[in-house]
Amino acid sequence: MYSYTDFDAAFVAERNRQFRAQVERRIAGNLTEDEFKPLRLMNGLYLQLHAYMLRVAIPYGTLNGAQMDTLALLAEKWDKGYGHFTTRQNIQYNWPELRDIPDMLDALAEVQMHAIQTSGNTIRNVTADHFAGATADEVADPRPVAELLRQWSTDHPEFQFLPRKFKIAVTGAEQDRAVIKAHDIGIQVVEKDGKIGYRVLVGGGLGRTPMIGKEIASFVPQQELLPYVEAVVSVWNLLGRRDNKYKARIKITVHEHGIEDIRARVDARFEETRKAFDGTDLAIFDEIKAQFAAPAFRNAPEDDFTAAYDADPVFRAWADSNLSAHKAPGYAIAQISLKAHGATPGDATAEQMRVMAQLARDFGHDELRITHEQNVVLPHVHKSDLPQVHKILKAHGLATANIGKISDIIACPGMDYCALATARSIPIAQEIATRFDELKIENDIGELKIKISGCINACGHHHVGHIGILGLDRAGVENYQITLGGDATETAAIGERTGPGFPAEGVVPAIERIVETYMKERTSPEETFLQTFRRTGMAPFKTALYGEEAGKKARAA
Amino acid sequence: MPKAFTPKVVTANALLEGDVIYLGADDTWVRDLADAEIITDEAIAQMRLLDAQSRASEAVGVYLADMAPTDSGPEPTHFREAFRATGPSNYSHGKQERA
């Protein structure tokens, strides 16, 4: 894992000192809210519906036990005993008071964390595949380059006042777990002729106008990556629509100008930017990479795992749904679900955070990951330790066996917390998870990803949910639009609307009808919801939701 | 006939805690919607809003929110104001904690 240099530590400390003084001046009445707001946003502090909200970055979703312990400390000391993990590998505290924020930031700095650029029109927290460095299917660990990008983008003087926010995600594997096609820039580590390079996508994004990212370069060599990315952001910085907030993101710029035009501009700009890079970035990259060396994996028998798997059906169910293949023999990647049926997706109590931190120290080479799907990962656990890990998780309400299932729902905070929301998300997620747990058909349904957003900004990724739910305000009443067929992976797709929306109490019955239709239509239990939808199209689902007439029209269309 | 004026309360978030606050008839900020002054005259509402906006070291994001007058005080006409007045629905936090 990356460890701060003296420069990093001094930079964060200086920023915290500045922000402490800014908070004091605001409270003393020497700064107006208009003056203070951009300053607090640069440091991750929002004012939401009921309180301030502090958004802390977990760069590329990686943290160690001590860092998780500090997140727990913040929850306990300055919040209401819990934190909310988000779809961009951040954690949000929903109830801090203004006076306490500088102390919270100082506590974070002690474990090399901060909230810088988690808000505002800047380059945000760089996210990455949560299985990075552990999965068997990657070309290279994407985190060193994510860290390089983080260092380059942090306080980058040219990019502090961009037309809008800018999000970068990196994957090292062909199988995309980082949703790179829905980011302003998506980066995939690739290999050509034995050399590592980067495939660069641009112009993806969800929100009001969802777009799938387009390839702007198929292979950018290591030494050209930073100047190339700088050229992309720089072209957009000049060209981006500052006249209209809704047209300001790079996805619109790419859409309006076309990818060829943007590529030509980027290539021209790249000739300028490359001159400013003298190879220092390569030296830094090598230093970063050395810090991400794989832990010393141990060789041990797997008998304990096999015995528990055969004897304990609860452990078996958890192992079947929450474990993934690890690159090291005898190891597994274990996901900890923060989606207990009926609970708030992505929330963890301070106590649970400490349990996860201790598990990482005792059984997981002191590493944890946060997924964009709002779960936690122990990326390196030897299989023989898994029965013990599972036992501890179970004792703390963390052993829900539902990863990738219908109750493993992404939900944004929605109108329960967010000032921008048009409807609630959390209660809808709670009701769906509770209902399908009662029906006991979750395992039979198989892989099905529901994603819920409480407004069109789409923090809940509803466009790329197999089933997407979007909460809106229709004449003063919460109303929910449903989309089907979205996909967040390398085969990314934007979901298609079923038709008119549903009132809050109609959402669960609608989801039940959709699921019943899938189970009736699928050719075998192996055919997933998404595969069935791609084969049948919308018609049978429309019939199930709106009646025979609507289905006929969909078939004819 | 001009459209009837919907009664209003002046509301904001407290600078220090971020908590939802309302302007009372005595010019103090109150935490409970039931204690808020309900304003039924448009011109007065605008005056009260301007006054409240000038109190920048106490309140953030001051605005007028639609309310229906009832015997137990102002009642939100929109669900967003109802959530602001009570708190989130997933935990008993915020104002409902103190109730």
Interface residues (C-beta under 8 A of the other chain):
Chain A: R26 I27 A28 G29 T32 E33 L47 Q48 L49 H50 A51 Y52 K80 N94 W95 E97 L98 R99 T344 M415 D416 Y417 R424 I426 P427 Q430 D473 G476 V477 E478
Chain B: N13 L15 L16 E17 G18 D19 V20 A56 S57 V60 G61 T77 H78 F79 R80 F83 R84 G87 P88 S89 N90 Y91 H93 G94 K95
